[in-house]
Amino acid sequence: MLENNVRIIKHKIGLLNLAEELGNVAKACKTMGLSRDTFYRYKAAVETGGCNFLHYLAWIFRNYLAYRILPICTQRTGYR
């Protein structure tokens, strides 16, 4: 049973714990409203670096989306 109180990854840990408790990944994913692909990405991240790695990936993804400039925007505005 994994535990972490960080708000960003609490639902991710909850999915992993629910799947362990039910013994069925498909039922856990259906209950939480997530795909099995998402479950296995979370599981691989935890196996790679633990719960803190999930927090790190969430931070990278959030910042990547926030500071990314789409190529179509640069073509239209001429800004680089």
matplotlib code that plots the C-alpha trace (Angstrom):
import matplotlib.pyplot as plt

x = [0.0, 1.5, 0.9, 1.6, -0.2, 0.8, -2.4, -1.1, -0.4, -3.0, -5.4, -2.6, -1.6, -5.2, -5.6, -2.6, -3.9, -7.4, -6.1, -4.0, -7.0, -9.4, -6.9, -8.3, -6.8, -9.7, -12.2, -10.1, -9.6, -13.3, -14.2, -11.7, -12.6, -9.1, -7.7, -5.6, -2.8, -2.7, -2.6, 0.4, 2.2, 1.7, 2.8, 6.0, 6.8, 6.4, 8.6, 11.2, 11.5, 8.9, 6.1, 8.3, 8.9, 5.2, 5.3, 8.3, 6.6, 3.5, 5.6, 7.4, 4.2, 2.5, 5.4, 5.9, 2.3, 2.5, 5.6, 5.4, 4.8, 3.1, 4.7, 1.5, 1.5, 5.1, 4.2, 1.2, 2.9, 6.4, 7.6, 10.4]
y = [0.0, 3.3, 6.5, 10.1, 13.3, 15.4, 16.6, 16.4, 12.6, 11.5, 10.2, 8.4, 6.6, 5.9, 4.1, 1.9, 1.1, 0.3, -2.0, -3.8, -4.0, -5.3, -7.5, -6.4, -3.5, -3.2, -2.8, -0.2, 1.8, 1.7, 2.8, 5.7, 6.6, 6.2, 3.9, 0.9, 2.5, 5.3, 2.8, 1.1, 4.4, 5.3, 1.8, 2.0, 5.5, 4.2, 1.1, 3.4, 6.0, 5.6, 8.0, 11.1, 10.3, 10.6, 14.1, 15.0, 13.8, 15.8, 18.9, 18.4, 17.8, 20.9, 23.2, 21.7, 22.6, 26.0, 27.2, 25.5, 27.6, 25.8, 25.8, 27.1, 30.1, 31.0, 30.7, 33.0, 35.7, 35.4, 35.3, 32.9]
z = [0.0, -1.2, 0.8, -0.2, 0.9, -2.0, -3.6, -7.2, -7.1, -4.5, -7.1, -8.9, -5.8, -5.1, -8.4, -7.8, -4.3, -5.5, -8.2, -5.6, -3.2, -5.8, -7.5, -10.9, -12.9, -15.3, -12.4, -10.7, -13.8, -14.6, -11.1, -11.2, -14.8, -16.2, -18.9, -18.2, -20.2, -17.7, -14.9, -16.4, -16.9, -13.3, -12.2, -14.3, -12.9, -9.3, -10.1, -11.7, -9.0, -6.3, -5.4, -5.6, -9.3, -9.9, -8.4, -10.5, -13.7, -12.9, -12.4, -15.7, -17.6, -16.1, -16.9, -20.3, -21.2, -19.6, -21.4, -24.7, -27.8, -30.6, -34.0, -35.6, -33.3, -34.4, -38.1, -37.7, -35.6, -36.9, -33.3, -32.5]

ax = plt.figure().add_subplot(projection="3d")
ax.plot(x, y, z, "-o")
ax.set_aspect("equal")
plt.show()
